[in-house]
């Protein structure tokens, strides 16, 4: 699986133009669940399913959802995010794993057993 790690800086003040999902309390990495069209997140090319690695330089991989929300909400300057984006998404069902390639013109499904 190929991944792309990148940094974005959103200029103060908010709203920042994205919503979060996940956190250690949900047993999922923090990720972007929604982007506001035309918002700061969209302008910075943040996409749904991007995984949040750092928020203002602080490791986000061990943050609860609420801790991450508060860190972002209480930001008093530009907001710096380190994100990662994978070139495909893996969906797992009992007895079946599907890989959906993001870069393909047509969505390709590769069953992996």
Chimera marker file (.cmm) of the C-alpha trace (Angstrom):
<marker_set name="trace">
<marker id="1" x="0.000" y="0.000" z="0.000" r="1" g="1" b="0" radius="0.5"/>
<marker id="2" x="1.408" y="3.380" z="-0.980" r="1" g="1" b="0" radius="0.5"/>
<marker id="3" x="0.935" y="6.399" z="1.239" r="1" g="1" b="0" radius="0.5"/>
<marker id="4" x="1.624" y="10.086" z="0.885" r="1" g="1" b="0" radius="0.5"/>
<marker id="5" x="2.455" y="12.141" z="4.014" r="1" g="1" b="0" radius="0.5"/>
<marker id="6" x="2.011" y="15.902" z="3.718" r="1" g="1" b="0" radius="0.5"/>
<marker id="7" x="1.591" y="19.054" z="5.797" r="1" g="1" b="0" radius="0.5"/>
<marker id="8" x="-1.059" y="21.729" z="5.456" r="1" g="1" b="0" radius="0.5"/>
<marker id="9" x="-1.391" y="25.071" z="7.198" r="1" g="1" b="0" radius="0.5"/>
<marker id="10" x="-4.846" y="26.605" z="7.532" r="1" g="1" b="0" radius="0.5"/>
<marker id="11" x="-4.787" y="30.322" z="8.261" r="1" g="1" b="0" radius="0.5"/>
<marker id="12" x="-6.422" y="31.651" z="11.412" r="1" g="1" b="0" radius="0.5"/>
<marker id="13" x="-9.273" y="32.118" z="12.241" r="1" g="1" b="0" radius="0.5"/>
<marker id="14" x="-11.593" y="29.146" z="11.800" r="1" g="1" b="0" radius="0.5"/>
<marker id="15" x="-13.904" y="27.694" z="10.715" r="1" g="1" b="0" radius="0.5"/>
<marker id="16" x="-11.424" y="25.231" z="9.293" r="1" g="1" b="0" radius="0.5"/>
<marker id="17" x="-13.752" y="23.548" z="6.811" r="1" g="1" b="0" radius="0.5"/>
<marker id="18" x="-13.541" y="19.884" z="7.829" r="1" g="1" b="0" radius="0.5"/>
<marker id="19" x="-14.954" y="17.338" z="10.258" r="1" g="1" b="0" radius="0.5"/>
<marker id="20" x="-13.114" y="14.638" z="12.145" r="1" g="1" b="0" radius="0.5"/>
<marker id="21" x="-13.929" y="10.987" z="12.716" r="1" g="1" b="0" radius="0.5"/>
<marker id="22" x="-12.266" y="8.361" z="14.884" r="1" g="1" b="0" radius="0.5"/>
<marker id="23" x="-9.821" y="8.613" z="17.756" r="1" g="1" b="0" radius="0.5"/>
<marker id="24" x="-8.356" y="6.112" z="20.202" r="1" g="1" b="0" radius="0.5"/>
<marker id="25" x="-11.680" y="6.021" z="22.039" r="1" g="1" b="0" radius="0.5"/>
<marker id="26" x="-13.245" y="4.674" z="18.801" r="1" g="1" b="0" radius="0.5"/>
<marker id="27" x="-10.321" y="2.283" z="18.112" r="1" g="1" b="0" radius="0.5"/>
<marker id="28" x="-9.774" y="4.100" z="14.796" r="1" g="1" b="0" radius="0.5"/>
<marker id="29" x="-7.193" y="6.600" z="13.624" r="1" g="1" b="0" radius="0.5"/>
<marker id="30" x="-8.320" y="10.219" z="13.496" r="1" g="1" b="0" radius="0.5"/>
<marker id="31" x="-9.399" y="10.965" z="9.965" r="1" g="1" b="0" radius="0.5"/>
<marker id="32" x="-11.201" y="13.575" z="7.932" r="1" g="1" b="0" radius="0.5"/>
<marker id="33" x="-14.860" y="12.612" z="7.535" r="1" g="1" b="0" radius="0.5"/>
<marker id="34" x="-16.207" y="15.626" z="5.647" r="1" g="1" b="0" radius="0.5"/>
<marker id="35" x="-14.927" y="18.702" z="3.813" r="1" g="1" b="0" radius="0.5"/>
<marker id="36" x="-16.914" y="21.923" z="3.497" r="1" g="1" b="0" radius="0.5"/>
<marker id="37" x="-17.020" y="22.850" z="-0.206" r="1" g="1" b="0" radius="0.5"/>
<marker id="38" x="-15.053" y="26.058" z="-0.711" r="1" g="1" b="0" radius="0.5"/>
<marker id="39" x="-13.826" y="26.027" z="2.905" r="1" g="1" b="0" radius="0.5"/>
<marker id="40" x="-10.245" y="26.278" z="4.134" r="1" g="1" b="0" radius="0.5"/>
<marker id="41" x="-9.837" y="22.500" z="4.169" r="1" g="1" b="0" radius="0.5"/>
<marker id="42" x="-11.007" y="22.186" z="0.547" r="1" g="1" b="0" radius="0.5"/>
<marker id="43" x="-8.702" y="25.013" z="-0.566" r="1" g="1" b="0" radius="0.5"/>
<marker id="44" x="-5.781" y="23.186" z="1.125" r="1" g="1" b="0" radius="0.5"/>
<marker id="45" x="-6.698" y="19.993" z="-0.792" r="1" g="1" b="0" radius="0.5"/>
<marker id="46" x="-7.655" y="18.010" z="2.315" r="1" g="1" b="0" radius="0.5"/>
<marker id="47" x="-9.856" y="15.065" z="1.343" r="1" g="1" b="0" radius="0.5"/>
<marker id="48" x="-12.232" y="12.753" z="3.190" r="1" g="1" b="0" radius="0.5"/>
<marker id="49" x="-10.394" y="9.699" z="4.557" r="1" g="1" b="0" radius="0.5"/>
<marker id="50" x="-7.102" y="11.565" z="4.990" r="1" g="1" b="0" radius="0.5"/>
<marker id="51" x="-5.606" y="10.336" z="8.275" r="1" g="1" b="0" radius="0.5"/>
<marker id="52" x="-4.482" y="12.960" z="10.820" r="1" g="1" b="0" radius="0.5"/>
<marker id="53" x="-0.983" y="12.206" z="12.110" r="1" g="1" b="0" radius="0.5"/>
<marker id="54" x="-0.187" y="15.498" z="13.902" r="1" g="1" b="0" radius="0.5"/>
<marker id="55" x="-2.140" y="18.558" z="15.037" r="1" g="1" b="0" radius="0.5"/>
<marker id="56" x="0.030" y="21.646" z="15.563" r="1" g="1" b="0" radius="0.5"/>
<marker id="57" x="3.057" y="19.384" z="15.910" r="1" g="1" b="0" radius="0.5"/>
<marker id="58" x="1.473" y="17.100" z="18.514" r="1" g="1" b="0" radius="0.5"/>
<marker id="59" x="1.120" y="13.378" z="17.782" r="1" g="1" b="0" radius="0.5"/>
<marker id="60" x="-2.561" y="12.743" z="17.034" r="1" g="1" b="0" radius="0.5"/>
<marker id="61" x="-2.320" y="8.962" z="16.820" r="1" g="1" b="0" radius="0.5"/>
<marker id="62" x="-3.022" y="8.604" z="20.555" r="1" g="1" b="0" radius="0.5"/>
<marker id="63" x="-5.639" y="11.364" z="20.901" r="1" g="1" b="0" radius="0.5"/>
<marker id="64" x="-9.259" y="10.772" z="21.735" r="1" g="1" b="0" radius="0.5"/>
<marker id="65" x="-11.812" y="12.327" z="19.414" r="1" g="1" b="0" radius="0.5"/>
<marker id="66" x="-12.619" y="15.010" z="21.999" r="1" g="1" b="0" radius="0.5"/>
<marker id="67" x="-8.935" y="15.815" z="22.645" r="1" g="1" b="0" radius="0.5"/>
<marker id="68" x="-8.378" y="16.345" z="18.910" r="1" g="1" b="0" radius="0.5"/>
<marker id="69" x="-11.507" y="18.477" z="18.583" r="1" g="1" b="0" radius="0.5"/>
<marker id="70" x="-10.436" y="20.628" z="21.531" r="1" g="1" b="0" radius="0.5"/>
<marker id="71" x="-6.882" y="21.001" z="20.202" r="1" g="1" b="0" radius="0.5"/>
<marker id="72" x="-8.301" y="22.285" z="16.904" r="1" g="1" b="0" radius="0.5"/>
<marker id="73" x="-11.073" y="24.390" z="18.450" r="1" g="1" b="0" radius="0.5"/>
<marker id="74" x="-8.697" y="26.097" z="20.908" r="1" g="1" b="0" radius="0.5"/>
<marker id="75" x="-6.162" y="26.995" z="18.207" r="1" g="1" b="0" radius="0.5"/>
<marker id="76" x="-5.215" y="30.689" z="18.546" r="1" g="1" b="0" radius="0.5"/>
<marker id="77" x="-3.145" y="30.958" z="15.360" r="1" g="1" b="0" radius="0.5"/>
<marker id="78" x="-2.717" y="29.121" z="12.086" r="1" g="1" b="0" radius="0.5"/>
<marker id="79" x="-3.612" y="25.425" z="12.278" r="1" g="1" b="0" radius="0.5"/>
<marker id="80" x="-0.913" y="23.002" z="11.148" r="1" g="1" b="0" radius="0.5"/>
<marker id="81" x="-1.878" y="19.436" z="10.237" r="1" g="1" b="0" radius="0.5"/>
<marker id="82" x="0.242" y="16.503" z="9.130" r="1" g="1" b="0" radius="0.5"/>
<marker id="83" x="-1.897" y="14.107" z="7.121" r="1" g="1" b="0" radius="0.5"/>
<marker id="84" x="-1.443" y="10.897" z="5.209" r="1" g="1" b="0" radius="0.5"/>
<marker id="85" x="-3.330" y="9.707" z="2.177" r="1" g="1" b="0" radius="0.5"/>
<marker id="86" x="-3.298" y="6.164" z="0.801" r="1" g="1" b="0" radius="0.5"/>
<marker id="87" x="-3.658" y="5.295" z="-2.871" r="1" g="1" b="0" radius="0.5"/>
<marker id="88" x="-6.368" y="2.758" z="-2.129" r="1" g="1" b="0" radius="0.5"/>
<marker id="89" x="-8.917" y="1.943" z="0.529" r="1" g="1" b="0" radius="0.5"/>
<marker id="90" x="-9.250" y="-1.537" z="1.991" r="1" g="1" b="0" radius="0.5"/>
<marker id="91" x="-12.738" y="-2.739" z="2.876" r="1" g="1" b="0" radius="0.5"/>
<marker id="92" x="-12.859" y="-5.939" z="4.889" r="1" g="1" b="0" radius="0.5"/>
<marker id="93" x="-15.891" y="-8.177" z="5.161" r="1" g="1" b="0" radius="0.5"/>
<marker id="94" x="-16.021" y="-11.639" z="6.740" r="1" g="1" b="0" radius="0.5"/>
<marker id="95" x="-14.049" y="-13.854" z="4.349" r="1" g="1" b="0" radius="0.5"/>
<marker id="96" x="-13.379" y="-11.069" z="1.814" r="1" g="1" b="0" radius="0.5"/>
<marker id="97" x="-11.075" y="-8.068" z="1.466" r="1" g="1" b="0" radius="0.5"/>
<marker id="98" x="-11.650" y="-5.476" z="-1.295" r="1" g="1" b="0" radius="0.5"/>
<marker id="99" x="-9.079" y="-2.911" z="-2.404" r="1" g="1" b="0" radius="0.5"/>
<marker id="100" x="-10.521" y="0.162" z="-4.086" r="1" g="1" b="0" radius="0.5"/>
<marker id="101" x="-7.837" y="1.985" z="-6.051" r="1" g="1" b="0" radius="0.5"/>
<marker id="102" x="-8.216" y="5.753" z="-5.674" r="1" g="1" b="0" radius="0.5"/>
<marker id="103" x="-6.087" y="6.607" z="-8.709" r="1" g="1" b="0" radius="0.5"/>
<marker id="104" x="-7.935" y="4.423" z="-11.202" r="1" g="1" b="0" radius="0.5"/>
<marker id="105" x="-10.274" y="6.097" z="-13.706" r="1" g="1" b="0" radius="0.5"/>
<marker id="106" x="-12.702" y="3.302" z="-13.072" r="1" g="1" b="0" radius="0.5"/>
<marker id="107" x="-12.834" y="1.913" z="-9.582" r="1" g="1" b="0" radius="0.5"/>
<marker id="108" x="-11.053" y="-1.453" z="-9.657" r="1" g="1" b="0" radius="0.5"/>
<marker id="109" x="-11.952" y="-4.147" z="-7.195" r="1" g="1" b="0" radius="0.5"/>
<marker id="110" x="-9.308" y="-6.704" z="-6.270" r="1" g="1" b="0" radius="0.5"/>
<marker id="111" x="-10.527" y="-9.523" z="-4.087" r="1" g="1" b="0" radius="0.5"/>
<marker id="112" x="-7.783" y="-10.601" z="-1.684" r="1" g="1" b="0" radius="0.5"/>
<marker id="113" x="-8.201" y="-13.912" z="0.079" r="1" g="1" b="0" radius="0.5"/>
<link id1="1" id2="2" r="1" g="1" b="0" radius="0.2"/>
<link id1="2" id2="3" r="1" g="1" b="0" radius="0.2"/>
<link id1="3" id2="4" r="1" g="1" b="0" radius="0.2"/>
<link id1="4" id2="5" r="1" g="1" b="0" radius="0.2"/>
<link id1="5" id2="6" r="1" g="1" b="0" radius="0.2"/>
<link id1="6" id2="7" r="1" g="1" b="0" radius="0.2"/>
<link id1="7" id2="8" r="1" g="1" b="0" radius="0.2"/>
<link id1="8" id2="9" r="1" g="1" b="0" radius="0.2"/>
<link id1="9" id2="10" r="1" g="1" b="0" radius="0.2"/>
<link id1="10" id2="11" r="1" g="1" b="0" radius="0.2"/>
<link id1="11" id2="12" r="1" g="1" b="0" radius="0.2"/>
<link id1="12" id2="13" r="1" g="1" b="0" radius="0.2"/>
<link id1="13" id2="14" r="1" g="1" b="0" radius="0.2"/>
<link id1="14" id2="15" r="1" g="1" b="0" radius="0.2"/>
<link id1="15" id2="16" r="1" g="1" b="0" radius="0.2"/>
<link id1="16" id2="17" r="1" g="1" b="0" radius="0.2"/>
<link id1="17" id2="18" r="1" g="1" b="0" radius="0.2"/>
<link id1="18" id2="19" r="1" g="1" b="0" radius="0.2"/>
<link id1="19" id2="20" r="1" g="1" b="0" radius="0.2"/>
<link id1="20" id2="21" r="1" g="1" b="0" radius="0.2"/>
<link id1="21" id2="22" r="1" g="1" b="0" radius="0.2"/>
<link id1="22" id2="23" r="1" g="1" b="0" radius="0.2"/>
<link id1="23" id2="24" r="1" g="1" b="0" radius="0.2"/>
<link id1="24" id2="25" r="1" g="1" b="0" radius="0.2"/>
<link id1="25" id2="26" r="1" g="1" b="0" radius="0.2"/>
<link id1="26" id2="27" r="1" g="1" b="0" radius="0.2"/>
<link id1="27" id2="28" r="1" g="1" b="0" radius="0.2"/>
<link id1="28" id2="29" r="1" g="1" b="0" radius="0.2"/>
<link id1="29" id2="30" r="1" g="1" b="0" radius="0.2"/>
<link id1="30" id2="31" r="1" g="1" b="0" radius="0.2"/>
<link id1="31" id2="32" r="1" g="1" b="0" radius="0.2"/>
<link id1="32" id2="33" r="1" g="1" b="0" radius="0.2"/>
<link id1="33" id2="34" r="1" g="1" b="0" radius="0.2"/>
<link id1="34" id2="35" r="1" g="1" b="0" radius="0.2"/>
<link id1="35" id2="36" r="1" g="1" b="0" radius="0.2"/>
<link id1="36" id2="37" r="1" g="1" b="0" radius="0.2"/>
<link id1="37" id2="38" r="1" g="1" b="0" radius="0.2"/>
<link id1="38" id2="39" r="1" g="1" b="0" radius="0.2"/>
<link id1="39" id2="40" r="1" g="1" b="0" radius="0.2"/>
<link id1="40" id2="41" r="1" g="1" b="0" radius="0.2"/>
<link id1="41" id2="42" r="1" g="1" b="0" radius="0.2"/>
<link id1="42" id2="43" r="1" g="1" b="0" radius="0.2"/>
<link id1="43" id2="44" r="1" g="1" b="0" radius="0.2"/>
<link id1="44" id2="45" r="1" g="1" b="0" radius="0.2"/>
<link id1="45" id2="46" r="1" g="1" b="0" radius="0.2"/>
<link id1="46" id2="47" r="1" g="1" b="0" radius="0.2"/>
<link id1="47" id2="48" r="1" g="1" b="0" radius="0.2"/>
<link id1="48" id2="49" r="1" g="1" b="0" radius="0.2"/>
<link id1="49" id2="50" r="1" g="1" b="0" radius="0.2"/>
<link id1="50" id2="51" r="1" g="1" b="0" radius="0.2"/>
<link id1="51" id2="52" r="1" g="1" b="0" radius="0.2"/>
<link id1="52" id2="53" r="1" g="1" b="0" radius="0.2"/>
<link id1="53" id2="54" r="1" g="1" b="0" radius="0.2"/>
<link id1="54" id2="55" r="1" g="1" b="0" radius="0.2"/>
<link id1="55" id2="56" r="1" g="1" b="0" radius="0.2"/>
<link id1="56" id2="57" r="1" g="1" b="0" radius="0.2"/>
<link id1="57" id2="58" r="1" g="1" b="0" radius="0.2"/>
<link id1="58" id2="59" r="1" g="1" b="0" radius="0.2"/>
<link id1="59" id2="60" r="1" g="1" b="0" radius="0.2"/>
<link id1="60" id2="61" r="1" g="1" b="0" radius="0.2"/>
<link id1="61" id2="62" r="1" g="1" b="0" radius="0.2"/>
<link id1="62" id2="63" r="1" g="1" b="0" radius="0.2"/>
<link id1="63" id2="64" r="1" g="1" b="0" radius="0.2"/>
<link id1="64" id2="65" r="1" g="1" b="0" radius="0.2"/>
<link id1="65" id2="66" r="1" g="1" b="0" radius="0.2"/>
<link id1="66" id2="67" r="1" g="1" b="0" radius="0.2"/>
<link id1="67" id2="68" r="1" g="1" b="0" radius="0.2"/>
<link id1="68" id2="69" r="1" g="1" b="0" radius="0.2"/>
<link id1="69" id2="70" r="1" g="1" b="0" radius="0.2"/>
<link id1="70" id2="71" r="1" g="1" b="0" radius="0.2"/>
<link id1="71" id2="72" r="1" g="1" b="0" radius="0.2"/>
<link id1="72" id2="73" r="1" g="1" b="0" radius="0.2"/>
<link id1="73" id2="74" r="1" g="1" b="0" radius="0.2"/>
<link id1="74" id2="75" r="1" g="1" b="0" radius="0.2"/>
<link id1="75" id2="76" r="1" g="1" b="0" radius="0.2"/>
<link id1="76" id2="77" r="1" g="1" b="0" radius="0.2"/>
<link id1="77" id2="78" r="1" g="1" b="0" radius="0.2"/>
<link id1="78" id2="79" r="1" g="1" b="0" radius="0.2"/>
<link id1="79" id2="80" r="1" g="1" b="0" radius="0.2"/>
<link id1="80" id2="81" r="1" g="1" b="0" radius="0.2"/>
<link id1="81" id2="82" r="1" g="1" b="0" radius="0.2"/>
<link id1="82" id2="83" r="1" g="1" b="0" radius="0.2"/>
<link id1="83" id2="84" r="1" g="1" b="0" radius="0.2"/>
<link id1="84" id2="85" r="1" g="1" b="0" radius="0.2"/>
<link id1="85" id2="86" r="1" g="1" b="0" radius="0.2"/>
<link id1="86" id2="87" r="1" g="1" b="0" radius="0.2"/>
<link id1="87" id2="88" r="1" g="1" b="0" radius="0.2"/>
<link id1="88" id2="89" r="1" g="1" b="0" radius="0.2"/>
<link id1="89" id2="90" r="1" g="1" b="0" radius="0.2"/>
<link id1="90" id2="91" r="1" g="1" b="0" radius="0.2"/>
<link id1="91" id2="92" r="1" g="1" b="0" radius="0.2"/>
<link id1="92" id2="93" r="1" g="1" b="0" radius="0.2"/>
<link id1="93" id2="94" r="1" g="1" b="0" radius="0.2"/>
<link id1="94" id2="95" r="1" g="1" b="0" radius="0.2"/>
<link id1="95" id2="96" r="1" g="1" b="0" radius="0.2"/>
<link id1="96" id2="97" r="1" g="1" b="0" radius="0.2"/>
<link id1="97" id2="98" r="1" g="1" b="0" radius="0.2"/>
<link id1="98" id2="99" r="1" g="1" b="0" radius="0.2"/>
<link id1="99" id2="100" r="1" g="1" b="0" radius="0.2"/>
<link id1="100" id2="101" r="1" g="1" b="0" radius="0.2"/>
<link id1="101" id2="102" r="1" g="1" b="0" radius="0.2"/>
<link id1="102" id2="103" r="1" g="1" b="0" radius="0.2"/>
<link id1="103" id2="104" r="1" g="1" b="0" radius="0.2"/>
<link id1="104" id2="105" r="1" g="1" b="0" radius="0.2"/>
<link id1="105" id2="106" r="1" g="1" b="0" radius="0.2"/>
<link id1="106" id2="107" r="1" g="1" b="0" radius="0.2"/>
<link id1="107" id2="108" r="1" g="1" b="0" radius="0.2"/>
<link id1="108" id2="109" r="1" g="1" b="0" radius="0.2"/>
<link id1="109" id2="110" r="1" g="1" b="0" radius="0.2"/>
<link id1="110" id2="111" r="1" g="1" b="0" radius="0.2"/>
<link id1="111" id2="112" r="1" g="1" b="0" radius="0.2"/>
<link id1="112" id2="113" r="1" g="1" b="0" radius="0.2"/>
</marker_set>
